[in-house]
Amino acid sequence: MNFKQIISILFCFSIYSRGLFLNRGLFGFDIDLFSYPFYIFLFFYLIFIRKFRLRFFLVFFIIELILFFPYFFSQLPINGYFKVCLPLLLILPSVYSYLYNQNLYYFLKNYIKVSKWVAIIGLIQFALKLVGVSIFSRYSNTVDLHSIVTEPSHYVVVMLPAFVFTYFHYKSFKKEFWIILISLILTFKVTAFLSLFIIYIIIKRKIRNLIFILPLGYLFYLYIISFDQFSFRLLSILDFYSSSRFKGILHGTPLSFLSNLKVAIESANSFLFGGGVGSHPYAYDLYFKKNEWIGIDYQFGINKNSGHSLTIRLLSEFGYAGLIIFISFFVITFNKFKYNYHLLTILFAVMAHFIAKSIKLGGYIDFGTPIFLSLLLVIILKKHDLKSDI
């Protein structure tokens, strides 16, 4: 294995590394002790070999300056802005520059290769849990698969793009397709089932397909709510909105979702462009100083740093305008590539990541988000020789 191959494998592994290398005390905040140093190395390495895209760096720097604008209206602490924007200023241009100078199919093959082995570890983990042995898991009382990734729902976020890409390139990745699909099912998470359902509807977007898919989806919903772990999450949220006098107890996922959503709606209603990038945790504390807490006291602040999901966080920090722009970006890109099969398959794979993240997880840096965003930007901004590149 040469140096180029080693860098590529490590680059792909950084998508999955958080579970093994997360540290929450060394620097006073969450840090992945593998991916963050690797991205710093990549930054200087690309400059050294003269492959760093300086123009992209300067444009992104200007965009970050513009993103400070909502703070003039929200009057929230600016700590969050620097906490997000400074790391991203190094990470996103580095990741983009690396992918820009890569054969994309070479990167995707390595990503699928790493994903396959992560999935195999997950299947071994699942089998061992059945006999009472737990590896790489904090959840010894459940059999939910998550491999080396922190949680089952997080596993879905990093693995779903690999599944979508192998679906479109089934002839080349038959074994990988089935290994990854089985591993996703064995997470037993709403995030997995709902993400798979949404991306399938988007891929099979013709009306005649929806006639069969939507009724089946409803029947599947009726089936999964017969299980306590699913009904607890879904029915608590529905009950909360169906009655103005809701007397139930909110905790866990429903509490995280609803508390962060309330904050996001408040921020978006206050200003069209939201509270500003990185502002959600501060908006969260401010909101519940003025309003009654809706859950169990010891769970106050649950997932406030990430906003629970990317959709909620975007709504909170970028407002209605930002969320519409984000969705429109994917619609415009789809219309651009809808007659280009090779690039469209990459777009769908990237969309799968953001769909899963819009259900659970709102971080901008971890779980491969800069990589998948950069991959999308590369196929938009770079002209490709489809015979040699995709």
C-alpha positions as CSV (number, residue, x, y, z in Angstrom):
1,M,0.0,0.0,0.0
2,N,1.6,3.3,-1.1
3,F,1.3,6.7,0.6
4,K,-1.6,7.8,-1.6
5,Q,-3.6,4.8,-0.6
6,I,-2.9,5.2,3.1
7,I,-4.1,8.8,3.0
8,S,-7.2,7.8,1.1
9,I,-8.1,5.0,3.7
10,L,-7.4,7.4,6.6
11,F,-9.5,10.0,4.9
12,C,-12.4,7.6,4.7
13,F,-11.9,6.3,8.2
14,S,-12.2,9.8,9.6
15,I,-16.0,9.5,8.8
16,Y,-16.2,6.7,11.3
17,S,-13.5,7.6,13.9
18,R,-15.6,9.6,16.4
19,G,-16.8,6.5,18.3
20,L,-13.3,5.3,19.0
21,F,-11.5,8.6,19.4
22,L,-14.0,10.9,21.1
23,N,-12.6,12.8,24.1
24,R,-14.9,15.1,26.1
25,G,-12.5,16.4,28.8
26,L,-9.1,17.1,27.4
27,F,-9.9,20.5,25.8
28,G,-13.2,21.3,27.6
29,F,-15.3,20.3,24.6
30,D,-16.0,17.3,22.4
31,I,-13.1,16.5,20.1
32,D,-12.3,13.5,17.8
33,L,-8.7,12.8,18.5
34,F,-8.2,11.1,15.1
35,S,-10.1,13.2,12.6
36,Y,-9.3,16.6,13.9
37,P,-5.5,16.1,13.8
38,F,-5.8,14.3,10.5
39,Y,-7.6,17.3,8.9
40,I,-4.9,19.6,10.3
41,F,-2.2,17.3,8.7
42,L,-4.2,17.3,5.5
43,F,-4.3,21.1,5.4
44,F,-0.6,21.5,5.6
45,Y,0.1,18.5,3.4
46,L,-2.0,19.9,0.6
47,I,-0.3,23.3,0.9
48,F,3.1,21.5,0.8
49,I,2.3,19.6,-2.4
50,R,0.6,22.7,-3.9
51,K,-2.9,21.1,-4.2
52,F,-4.7,23.4,-1.8
53,R,-7.5,25.3,-3.5
54,L,-6.8,28.8,-2.3
55,R,-9.6,30.4,-4.2
56,F,-12.2,28.1,-2.5
57,F,-10.6,29.0,0.9
58,L,-11.0,32.7,0.2
59,V,-14.6,32.4,-1.0
60,F,-15.5,30.3,2.0
61,F,-13.8,32.9,4.3
62,I,-16.0,35.6,2.8
63,I,-19.1,33.4,3.3
64,E,-18.2,32.9,6.9
65,L,-17.9,36.7,7.4
66,I,-21.3,37.1,5.9
67,L,-22.7,34.5,8.2
68,F,-21.9,36.8,11.2
69,F,-24.7,39.2,10.0
70,P,-27.6,37.6,12.0
71,Y,-25.7,38.3,15.2
72,F,-26.4,42.0,14.8
73,F,-30.1,41.1,15.3
74,S,-30.0,38.1,17.7
75,Q,-27.7,39.7,20.2
76,L,-26.6,36.3,21.3
77,P,-23.1,35.5,22.5
78,I,-20.7,35.1,19.6
79,N,-18.7,32.2,21.2
80,G,-20.6,29.7,19.1
81,Y,-19.8,31.5,15.9
82,F,-16.1,31.1,16.4
83,K,-16.4,27.6,17.8
84,V,-18.0,26.5,14.5
85,C,-16.4,28.8,11.9
86,L,-12.8,28.6,12.9
87,P,-12.5,24.8,12.6
88,L,-14.6,24.7,9.5
89,L,-12.3,27.3,7.9
90,L,-9.5,24.8,8.1
91,I,-11.5,21.5,7.6
92,L,-13.9,22.3,4.7
93,P,-11.3,23.8,2.3
94,S,-8.9,21.0,3.1
95,V,-11.4,18.3,2.5
96,Y,-12.7,20.0,-0.7
97,S,-9.1,20.5,-2.0
98,Y,-8.4,16.8,-1.4
99,L,-11.5,15.5,-3.2
100,Y,-11.0,18.1,-6.0
101,N,-7.7,16.5,-6.8
102,Q,-8.9,12.9,-6.5
103,N,-10.5,10.5,-8.9
104,L,-14.0,10.4,-7.3
105,Y,-14.6,6.8,-8.1
106,Y,-11.3,5.9,-6.4
107,F,-12.5,7.8,-3.2
108,L,-15.9,6.2,-3.3
109,K,-14.5,2.7,-3.7
110,N,-12.3,3.2,-0.7
111,Y,-15.2,4.6,1.2
112,I,-17.3,1.5,0.3
113,K,-14.3,-0.7,1.4
114,V,-14.0,0.9,4.8
115,S,-17.8,0.9,5.2
116,K,-17.9,-2.9,4.4
117,W,-15.4,-3.6,7.2
118,V,-17.2,-1.3,9.7
119,A,-20.4,-3.2,8.9
120,I,-18.8,-6.6,9.3
121,I,-17.5,-5.4,12.8
122,G,-21.1,-4.4,13.5
123,L,-22.5,-7.8,12.5
124,I,-19.9,-9.5,14.7
125,Q,-20.9,-7.1,17.5
126,F,-24.6,-8.0,17.0
127,A,-23.9,-11.7,17.1
128,L,-21.8,-11.4,20.2
129,K,-24.5,-9.4,21.9
130,L,-26.9,-12.2,21.4
131,V,-24.8,-14.4,23.7
132,G,-24.1,-11.6,26.2
133,V,-20.8,-10.3,25.0
134,S,-20.4,-6.6,24.2
135,I,-17.7,-5.0,22.1
136,F,-17.4,-1.3,21.1
137,S,-20.7,-0.7,22.8
138,R,-22.1,1.3,25.7
139,Y,-25.5,-0.5,25.2
140,S,-24.9,-4.0,26.6
141,N,-28.6,-4.3,27.5
142,T,-29.7,-4.1,23.8
143,V,-28.7,-5.9,20.6
144,D,-28.9,-2.7,18.5
145,L,-25.9,-2.7,16.0
146,H,-23.7,0.4,15.8
147,S,-20.2,-1.1,15.2
148,I,-17.4,1.3,16.1
149,V,-19.7,4.3,15.7
150,T,-21.0,6.0,18.9
151,E,-24.7,5.1,18.6
152,P,-27.0,3.1,16.2
153,S,-28.6,6.3,14.8
154,H,-25.1,7.8,14.2
155,Y,-24.2,4.6,12.4
156,V,-27.0,5.2,10.0
157,V,-25.8,8.7,9.2
158,V,-22.3,7.5,8.2
159,M,-23.3,4.3,6.5
160,L,-26.4,5.3,4.5
161,P,-24.5,7.0,1.6
162,A,-22.5,3.8,1.1
163,F,-25.7,1.8,0.9
164,V,-27.2,4.2,-1.6
165,F,-24.1,4.2,-3.8
166,T,-23.9,0.4,-3.8
167,Y,-27.6,0.2,-4.7
168,F,-27.0,2.2,-7.9
169,H,-23.8,0.2,-8.6
170,Y,-25.1,-3.1,-7.5
171,K,-23.2,-5.1,-10.2
172,S,-19.9,-3.9,-8.8
173,F,-20.8,-4.0,-5.1
174,K,-23.2,-6.9,-4.6
175,K,-21.6,-8.3,-1.5
176,E,-21.1,-4.8,0.0
177,F,-24.8,-3.9,-0.7
178,W,-26.2,-6.8,1.3
179,I,-23.7,-6.5,4.2
180,I,-24.5,-2.8,4.6
181,L,-28.3,-3.2,4.2
182,I,-28.4,-6.0,6.8
183,S,-26.3,-3.9,9.2
184,L,-28.6,-0.9,8.8
185,I,-31.7,-3.0,9.5
186,L,-30.1,-4.4,12.7
187,T,-29.7,-1.0,14.2
188,F,-33.4,-1.2,14.9
189,K,-33.7,2.6,14.8
190,V,-36.4,4.9,13.4
191,T,-33.6,6.9,11.9
192,A,-32.6,3.9,9.7
193,F,-36.1,3.0,8.6
194,L,-37.4,6.5,8.0
195,S,-34.2,7.5,6.1
196,L,-34.4,4.5,3.9
197,F,-38.1,5.2,3.2
198,I,-37.5,8.9,2.3
199,I,-34.5,8.3,0.1
200,Y,-36.4,5.4,-1.7
201,I,-39.3,7.8,-2.4
202,I,-36.9,10.4,-3.8
203,I,-35.2,7.8,-6.0
204,K,-38.5,6.2,-7.1
205,R,-40.2,9.6,-7.5
206,K,-42.7,8.6,-10.2
207,I,-46.4,8.8,-9.2
208,R,-47.1,5.2,-10.1
209,N,-44.5,4.1,-7.6
210,L,-45.8,6.3,-4.8
211,I,-49.3,4.7,-5.2
212,F,-47.8,1.5,-3.9
213,I,-45.0,2.9,-1.6
214,L,-47.1,5.2,0.5
215,P,-49.7,2.7,1.6
216,L,-47.0,0.2,2.4
217,G,-45.2,2.9,4.4
218,Y,-48.3,3.5,6.4
219,L,-48.8,-0.2,7.1
220,F,-45.1,-0.4,8.2
221,Y,-45.7,2.6,10.5
222,L,-48.6,0.8,12.1
223,Y,-46.4,-2.3,12.5
224,I,-43.4,-0.5,14.2
225,I,-45.5,1.4,16.7
226,S,-46.5,-1.9,18.1
227,F,-43.0,-2.1,19.6
228,D,-42.4,0.0,22.7
229,Q,-39.1,1.5,21.7
230,F,-40.7,2.9,18.5
231,S,-44.1,3.8,19.9
232,F,-42.5,5.7,22.8
233,R,-40.7,8.0,20.4
234,L,-43.4,8.5,17.8
235,L,-46.6,8.6,19.8
236,S,-45.2,10.9,22.5
237,I,-44.5,13.5,19.8
238,L,-47.9,13.1,18.2
239,D,-49.7,13.3,21.5
240,F,-47.8,16.5,22.4
241,Y,-49.1,18.2,19.3
242,S,-52.5,16.7,19.3
243,S,-53.5,18.1,22.7
244,S,-53.0,21.6,24.1
245,R,-53.3,20.0,27.6
246,F,-50.7,17.3,27.1
247,K,-50.1,15.6,30.5
248,G,-47.5,12.9,29.5
249,I,-43.9,12.8,30.5
250,L,-41.4,13.8,27.9
251,H,-37.9,12.3,28.1
252,G,-35.2,11.0,25.8
253,T,-35.6,11.4,22.0
254,P,-39.1,13.0,22.1
255,L,-37.9,15.6,24.7
256,S,-34.8,16.3,22.7
257,F,-36.7,16.7,19.4
258,L,-39.5,18.9,20.8
259,S,-37.4,21.1,23.1
260,N,-34.9,21.9,20.3
261,L,-37.6,22.4,17.8
262,K,-39.4,25.0,20.0
263,V,-36.2,26.9,20.3
264,A,-35.6,26.8,16.5
265,I,-39.0,28.1,15.7
266,E,-38.6,30.9,18.2
267,S,-35.2,31.9,16.6
268,A,-36.6,31.7,13.1
269,N,-39.7,33.7,14.0
270,S,-37.4,36.4,15.6
271,F,-35.4,36.9,12.5
272,L,-35.7,35.6,8.9
273,F,-32.1,34.4,8.9
274,G,-32.1,32.9,12.4
275,G,-29.9,33.5,15.3
276,G,-26.6,33.0,13.6
277,V,-24.3,30.0,13.0
278,G,-23.4,28.4,16.3
279,S,-26.0,30.3,18.2
280,H,-28.5,27.5,19.0
281,P,-27.1,26.4,22.4
282,Y,-27.4,30.0,23.7
283,A,-30.8,30.5,22.2
284,Y,-31.8,27.3,23.9
285,D,-30.8,28.5,27.4
286,L,-32.5,31.9,26.7
287,Y,-35.7,30.3,25.5
288,F,-36.2,28.1,28.6
289,K,-35.4,31.0,30.9
290,K,-38.5,32.6,29.6
291,N,-40.6,29.5,29.0
292,E,-41.6,26.5,31.0
293,W,-39.4,23.4,30.6
294,I,-41.3,20.6,28.9
295,G,-39.6,17.5,30.2
296,I,-37.7,15.8,33.0
297,D,-35.5,18.3,34.9
298,Y,-32.3,16.2,34.8
299,Q,-32.5,16.1,31.0
300,F,-32.5,19.9,30.6
301,G,-30.2,20.8,27.7
302,I,-30.5,17.4,26.0
303,N,-28.7,17.7,22.6
304,K,-28.8,21.5,22.7
305,N,-25.3,21.8,21.2
306,S,-26.3,19.9,18.1
307,G,-29.9,21.0,18.0
308,H,-31.0,17.3,17.9
309,S,-31.1,17.3,14.1
310,L,-29.5,19.2,11.2
311,T,-32.9,20.5,10.0
312,I,-33.7,21.9,13.5
313,R,-30.3,23.5,13.8
314,L,-30.4,25.0,10.4
315,L,-33.9,26.5,11.1
316,S,-32.6,27.9,14.4
317,E,-29.3,29.3,13.2
318,F,-30.2,30.2,9.6
319,G,-33.9,30.8,9.9
320,Y,-36.6,30.1,7.4
321,A,-34.6,31.7,4.6
322,G,-31.5,29.5,5.3
323,L,-33.5,26.3,5.5
324,I,-35.3,27.1,2.2
325,I,-31.9,27.9,0.5
326,F,-30.5,24.6,1.8
327,I,-33.4,22.5,0.4
328,S,-33.4,24.5,-2.8
329,F,-29.7,23.8,-3.2
330,F,-30.4,20.1,-3.5
331,V,-33.4,20.6,-5.8
332,I,-31.3,22.8,-8.2
333,T,-28.5,20.3,-8.1
334,F,-30.9,17.4,-8.9
335,N,-32.3,19.3,-11.9
336,K,-28.7,19.9,-13.1
337,F,-27.8,16.2,-12.9
338,K,-31.0,14.4,-13.6
339,Y,-29.8,13.3,-17.0
340,N,-26.3,12.4,-15.8
341,Y,-26.6,8.9,-14.2
342,H,-23.1,8.8,-12.7
343,L,-23.2,12.2,-11.0
344,L,-26.8,11.6,-10.0
345,T,-25.9,8.5,-8.0
346,I,-23.3,10.5,-6.1
347,L,-25.9,13.2,-5.4
348,F,-28.4,10.7,-4.0
349,A,-25.6,9.2,-1.8
350,V,-24.9,12.7,-0.4
351,M,-28.6,13.4,0.0
352,A,-28.9,10.2,2.1
353,H,-26.4,11.5,4.6
354,F,-28.2,14.8,5.0
355,I,-31.6,13.1,5.2
356,A,-30.4,10.9,8.0
357,K,-28.8,13.9,9.7
358,S,-32.0,15.9,9.3
359,I,-33.7,13.2,11.5
360,K,-30.9,12.8,14.1
361,L,-27.6,14.7,14.6
362,G,-27.0,18.4,13.9
363,G,-23.2,18.8,14.1
364,Y,-21.5,20.5,11.2
365,I,-18.1,18.9,11.5
366,D,-18.4,15.3,12.8
367,F,-19.6,12.1,11.1
368,G,-18.3,13.0,7.7
369,T,-20.5,16.0,7.0
370,P,-17.7,18.2,5.6
371,I,-16.6,15.3,3.4
372,F,-20.1,14.7,1.9
373,L,-20.7,18.4,1.5
374,S,-17.4,18.8,-0.3
375,L,-18.1,15.8,-2.5
376,L,-21.3,17.5,-3.6
377,L,-19.5,20.8,-4.2
378,V,-16.8,19.0,-6.2
379,I,-19.3,17.4,-8.6
380,I,-21.0,20.8,-9.0
381,L,-17.9,23.0,-9.5
382,K,-15.5,20.6,-11.3
383,K,-15.8,19.4,-14.9
384,H,-15.6,15.6,-15.0
385,D,-14.3,13.1,-17.5
386,L,-16.9,10.4,-16.8
387,K,-14.8,7.7,-18.5
388,S,-11.9,8.1,-16.1
389,D,-13.3,9.9,-13.1
390,I,-16.7,8.5,-12.2
